[in-house]
Amino acid sequence: MNDNELLERALTELRNMPAPSVSDGFMDGVWMRAGQLEARASGRVRLALFAAMAFVGLGAGIGTTAAPASAEPASFRLVDGADLSPAVLLHVEP
């Protein structure tokens, strides 16, 4: 037998085989699995974001000192607040 006869015989046998059947719930299972994979991926993203926020928060907390804070009067006239009152801004005489 040459290669062409073997190929013809194999193709004939494949042609006579029944087509594979797909169960009714196959596509539902495919979409369910896709949803599970998406849920896992989003969970990993959430975990990575939480870890990054915790790292930044802890880093900021460690970076601060325990020095006491004191309130001082403003030394700039613009920051005093008198020039930024609504009456001055609108040029209204009291």
Secondary structure as UniProt FT lines:
FT   HELIX           3..16
FT   TURN            24..25
FT   HELIX           26..63
FT   TURN            77..79
FT   TURN            83..84
FT   HELIX           86..89
FT   TURN            90..91
//
